[in-house]
Amino acid sequence: MTSARHASLNIHQPCLLNIYLSPYVQVAAQQGVYLAKCFNRMEECERNPEGPLRFRGSGRHRFQPFRYKHLGQFAPLGGEQTAAQLPGDWVSIGQSSQWLWYSVYASKLVSWRTRTLVITDWMRRFVFGRDSSGI
């Protein structure tokens, strides 16, 4: 059961480049920024395509293909320690990585109110510990 709207989509055709990206937030965030730029430039790229040459037919694709740039990853180890793997094969384990994770996490929060609440909770946990029954 296909509609006329979906007739041009071929969902059974395999990926031509055979590239599968991991389903993580970092990939999704970069794809979201890429799509926003594409949507904002849609009319301009309709007139002047900038993408690679088409395999079938003539001309170019409207947009450059999405390219993922790995910015690193963090893994909590417990006991206020974290393992960090950053670009350039830089690896760190310990409390310094935990503080780096705190700063990256706080910078990704959307509003200043949320940042303030999260950082206040971290400071409260650092001073009083995880047990909140004594507060």
C-alpha positions in Angstrom: 0.0 0.0 0.0 1.9 3.0 -1.2 0.6 6.5 -1.8 1.5 8.8 -4.6 3.5 10.9 -2.1 5.8 8.0 -1.3 6.0 6.5 -4.7 9.4 8.2 -5.5 11.0 6.8 -2.3 12.8 3.5 -2.7 13.2 2.2 0.9 14.6 -1.1 -0.2 17.6 0.3 -2.0 20.8 -0.2 0.1 22.9 2.8 1.1 25.3 3.6 -1.7 28.2 4.5 0.5 27.6 1.8 3.0 28.2 4.2 5.9 26.2 3.7 9.0 26.5 6.2 11.9 26.0 5.2 15.5 22.7 6.3 17.0 24.2 8.8 19.5 23.2 12.3 20.5 26.5 13.7 19.0 25.5 12.3 15.5 21.9 13.5 15.8 22.9 17.0 16.9 25.3 17.4 14.0 22.7 16.1 11.6 20.2 18.6 13.0 22.5 21.5 12.4 23.2 20.2 8.8 19.5 19.9 8.1 18.8 23.4 9.4 21.4 24.8 7.1 20.0 22.9 4.2 16.4 24.1 4.9 17.6 27.7 5.3 19.5 27.5 1.9 17.0 25.4 0.0 16.0 28.1 -2.5 19.6 29.2 -3.2 20.7 25.6 -3.7 17.8 24.9 -6.0 19.2 27.6 -8.4 22.9 26.8 -7.8 23.4 23.2 -6.7 26.6 22.6 -4.8 26.6 18.9 -4.2 28.3 16.1 -6.0 27.5 15.0 -9.5 24.4 12.8 -9.9 24.9 9.1 -10.7 21.8 9.1 -12.9 20.7 11.9 -15.0 22.6 15.2 -15.3 23.5 18.0 -12.9 24.4 18.0 -9.3 22.7 17.2 -6.0 21.4 20.3 -4.2 23.5 20.0 -1.1 26.9 18.7 0.0 26.5 15.3 1.7 26.5 15.1 5.5 29.9 14.6 7.1 30.1 13.4 10.7 33.0 14.8 12.8 33.7 12.8 16.0 34.3 15.1 18.9 35.1 12.5 21.5 33.3 10.6 24.2 33.1 10.2 27.9 32.4 7.1 30.1 31.6 7.4 33.8 33.7 5.1 35.9 32.1 5.8 39.3 33.6 7.4 42.4 33.9 10.8 40.7 36.1 9.5 37.9 35.5 9.5 34.2 37.3 8.2 31.1 37.6 10.6 28.2 38.6 9.9 24.6 39.0 13.1 22.6 40.1 13.7 19.0 43.8 13.2 18.3 43.9 9.9 20.2 43.9 11.9 23.5 42.8 9.6 26.4 42.4 10.6 30.0 41.1 8.8 33.1 40.5 10.4 36.5 39.0 13.4 38.3 40.4 15.9 35.7 38.3 14.1 33.1 35.3 14.3 35.4 35.6 18.1 35.6 36.0 18.3 31.9 32.8 16.3 31.5 31.0 18.6 33.9 32.1 21.6 31.8 31.1 20.1 28.5 27.7 18.9 30.0 27.0 22.3 31.4 27.9 24.1 28.2 25.4 21.9 26.3 22.4 22.8 28.5 19.9 25.1 26.8 19.0 27.8 29.3 20.9 29.6 32.0 18.3 28.6 34.5 18.9 24.9 33.8 22.7 25.4 34.0 22.4 27.1 37.3 20.1 24.4 38.7 22.3 21.6 37.5 25.6 23.2 38.7 23.9 23.9 42.1 22.9 20.3 42.4 26.4 19.2 41.6 27.8 21.5 44.3 25.2 20.3 46.8 26.1 16.7 46.1 29.9 17.5 46.4 29.4 19.1 49.8 26.7 16.9 51.3 27.1 13.6 49.4 24.4 11.7 47.5 22.3 11.0 50.6 19.7 13.7 50.8 17.8 12.5 53.9 20.0 14.7 56.2 19.1 17.9 54.4 
